[in-house]
């Protein structure tokens, strides 16, 4: 675990009471589809903590199974804020899946809030 992962883990555990002491390799053994925030948020955070870049964070969370699209959104949001970038190939692939209206909305958002 990277240093900042330790800091994030301690803050979230102390503030919200989540059990973040599990690694993805162990979560994966018994995890199943579950839509509750109690069973998606901690696992998503654990996937981020186990990562070393944006892509590894997404791969970890999706490998857990369960509500992978929701968990990927949670982990991806944390990872993009922490690592400060989404690899170009992933960003371009995601953009290719959007219609023109959604692309325009995304570009407007990025222009307003990206530094």
C-alpha positions as CSV (number, residue, x, y, z in Angstrom):
1,X,0.0,0.0,0.0
2,X,1.3,3.4,-0.9
3,X,1.8,6.0,1.9
4,X,-1.2,8.1,1.0
5,X,-3.3,4.9,0.8
6,X,-2.5,4.4,4.5
7,X,-3.5,8.0,5.3
8,X,-6.8,7.7,3.3
9,X,-7.5,4.3,5.0
10,X,-7.0,5.8,8.5
11,X,-9.1,8.9,7.8
12,X,-12.0,6.9,6.4
13,X,-11.8,4.2,9.1
14,X,-11.7,6.9,11.9
15,X,-14.4,9.1,10.3
16,X,-16.9,6.7,8.9
17,X,-16.2,3.4,10.7
18,X,-15.6,1.4,7.5
19,X,-13.5,-1.8,7.8
20,X,-10.8,-1.2,5.3
21,X,-8.4,-3.9,6.6
22,X,-9.1,-6.3,3.8
23,X,-7.2,-6.6,0.6
24,X,-8.9,-7.3,-2.7
25,X,-7.3,-10.8,-3.0
26,X,-9.3,-11.8,0.1
27,X,-12.5,-9.8,-0.7
28,X,-12.6,-11.6,-4.1
29,X,-12.9,-15.0,-2.4
30,X,-16.4,-14.4,-1.0
31,X,-17.8,-11.3,-2.6
32,X,-21.1,-11.4,-4.4
33,X,-23.5,-9.0,-6.1
34,X,-24.7,-6.5,-3.6
35,X,-26.2,-3.0,-4.2
36,X,-26.1,-1.6,-0.7
37,X,-23.6,1.1,0.0
38,X,-22.4,-0.9,3.0
39,X,-21.2,-3.6,0.6
40,X,-20.0,-1.5,-2.3
41,X,-18.3,1.6,-0.8
42,X,-15.8,-0.1,1.5
43,X,-14.8,-2.6,-1.2
44,X,-14.4,0.2,-3.7
45,X,-12.1,2.1,-1.3
46,X,-10.1,-1.1,-0.7
47,X,-9.6,-1.5,-4.4
48,X,-8.2,2.1,-4.6
49,X,-6.0,1.4,-1.6
50,X,-4.6,-1.7,-3.3
51,X,-3.9,0.2,-6.5
52,X,-0.8,1.9,-7.8
53,X,-2.4,3.9,-10.6
54,X,-5.8,4.7,-12.2
55,X,-5.9,1.6,-14.3
56,X,-4.9,-0.8,-11.5
57,X,-7.6,0.7,-9.3
58,X,-10.3,0.1,-12.0
59,X,-9.0,-3.5,-12.6
60,X,-9.0,-4.3,-8.9
61,X,-12.6,-3.1,-8.3
62,X,-14.0,-4.8,-11.4
63,X,-12.2,-8.0,-10.4
64,X,-14.2,-8.2,-7.2
65,X,-17.4,-8.8,-9.2
66,X,-20.6,-7.7,-7.6
67,X,-22.0,-4.3,-8.6
68,X,-19.0,-3.6,-10.8
69,X,-20.3,-0.6,-12.6
70,X,-21.2,1.2,-9.4
71,X,-18.0,0.2,-7.7
72,X,-16.0,1.2,-10.8
73,X,-17.5,4.6,-10.6
74,X,-16.7,5.0,-6.9
75,X,-13.2,3.7,-7.3
76,X,-12.6,5.6,-10.5
77,X,-13.7,8.9,-8.9
78,X,-11.3,8.4,-6.0
79,X,-8.4,7.2,-8.2
80,X,-8.8,10.1,-10.8
81,X,-8.8,12.6,-7.9
82,X,-5.8,11.0,-6.2
83,X,-3.6,10.1,-9.3
84,X,-4.7,13.3,-11.1
85,X,-5.1,11.6,-14.4
86,X,-7.0,9.1,-16.4
87,X,-4.8,7.4,-19.1
88,X,-5.5,8.8,-22.6
89,X,-6.4,5.4,-24.0
90,X,-9.0,4.8,-21.3
91,X,-10.4,8.4,-21.6
92,X,-10.6,8.1,-25.4
93,X,-12.3,4.7,-25.2
94,X,-14.9,6.0,-22.8
95,X,-15.5,9.1,-25.0
96,X,-16.1,6.8,-28.0
97,X,-19.1,5.3,-26.2
98,X,-20.9,8.6,-25.6
99,X,-23.4,10.2,-28.0
100,X,-22.7,13.8,-29.1
101,X,-24.9,15.4,-26.5
102,X,-23.2,13.6,-23.7
103,X,-19.7,14.5,-25.1
104,X,-20.7,18.1,-25.2
105,X,-21.9,18.0,-21.6
106,X,-18.6,16.3,-20.6
107,X,-16.5,18.8,-22.4
108,X,-18.4,21.7,-20.9
109,X,-17.9,20.2,-17.4
110,X,-14.1,19.5,-18.1
111,X,-13.6,23.1,-19.4
112,X,-15.3,24.5,-16.3
113,X,-13.8,22.3,-13.6
114,X,-10.5,20.9,-14.9
115,X,-7.3,22.7,-13.9
